[in-house]
Amino acid sequence: MGVFGIGFQFLLGATFGIYVAQNYNVPNINKLYKTGMVIAKHYEENYRKPKSKTHDDDQ
């Protein structure tokens, strides 16, 4: 395909992305990621099994 074909695909994709971002309500991916991480952390803190103390290596 060559350098020109790859460059053309990149420009076409960038142009399409700019058009979509300007004309449609595209969600903020960073905000969605942070919200998901907060929910996952909350879930882990509330539903994690307690650590068992059966293995004492200090003896």
Contact map, one row per residue, 1 for C-alpha under 8 A:
11111100000000000000000000000000000000000000000000000000000
11111100000000000000000000000000000000000000000000000000000
11111110000000000000000000000000000000000000000000000000000
11111111000000000000000000000000000000000000000000000000000
11111111100000000000000000000000000000000000000000000000000
11111111110000000000000000000000000000000000000000000000000
00111111111000000000000000000000000000000000000000000000000
00011111111100000000000000000000000000000000000000000000000
00001111111110000000000000000000000000000000000000000000000
00000111111111000000000000000000000000000000000000000000000
00000011111111100000000000000000000000000000000000000000000
00000001111111110000000000000000000000000000000000000000000
00000000111111111000000000000000000000000000000000000000000
00000000011111111100000000000000000000000000000000000000000
00000000001111111110000000000000000000000000000000000000000
00000000000111111111000000000000000000000000000000000000000
00000000000011111111100000000000000000000000000000000000000
00000000000001111111110000000000000000000000000000000000000
00000000000000111111111000000000000000000000000000000000000
00000000000000011111111101000000000000000000000000000000000
00000000000000001111111111000000000000000000000000000000000
00000000000000000111111100000000000000000000000000000000000
00000000000000000011111110000000000000000000000000000000000
00000000000000000001111111000000000000000000000000000000000
00000000000000000000101111100000000000000000000000000000000
00000000000000000001100111110000000000000000000000000000000
00000000000000000000000011111001000000000000000000000000000
00000000000000000000000001111111000000000000000000000000000
00000000000000000000000000111111100000000000000000000000000
00000000000000000000000000011111110000000000000000000000000
00000000000000000000000000011111111000000000000000000000000
00000000000000000000000000111111111100000000000000000000000
00000000000000000000000000001111111110000000000000000000000
00000000000000000000000000000111111111000000000000000000000
00000000000000000000000000000011111111100000000000000000000
00000000000000000000000000000001111111110000000000000000000
00000000000000000000000000000000111111111000000000000000000
00000000000000000000000000000000011111111100000000000000000
00000000000000000000000000000000001111111110000000000000000
00000000000000000000000000000000000111111111000000000000000
00000000000000000000000000000000000011111111100000000000000
00000000000000000000000000000000000001111111110000000000000
00000000000000000000000000000000000000111111111100000000000
00000000000000000000000000000000000000011111111100000000000
00000000000000000000000000000000000000001111111100000000000
00000000000000000000000000000000000000000111111100000000000
00000000000000000000000000000000000000000011111110000000000
00000000000000000000000000000000000000000011111111000000000
00000000000000000000000000000000000000000000001111100000000
00000000000000000000000000000000000000000000000111110000000
00000000000000000000000000000000000000000000000011111000000
00000000000000000000000000000000000000000000000001111110000
00000000000000000000000000000000000000000000000000111111000
00000000000000000000000000000000000000000000000000011111000
00000000000000000000000000000000000000000000000000011111100
00000000000000000000000000000000000000000000000000001111111
00000000000000000000000000000000000000000000000000000011111
00000000000000000000000000000000000000000000000000000001111
00000000000000000000000000000000000000000000000000000001111
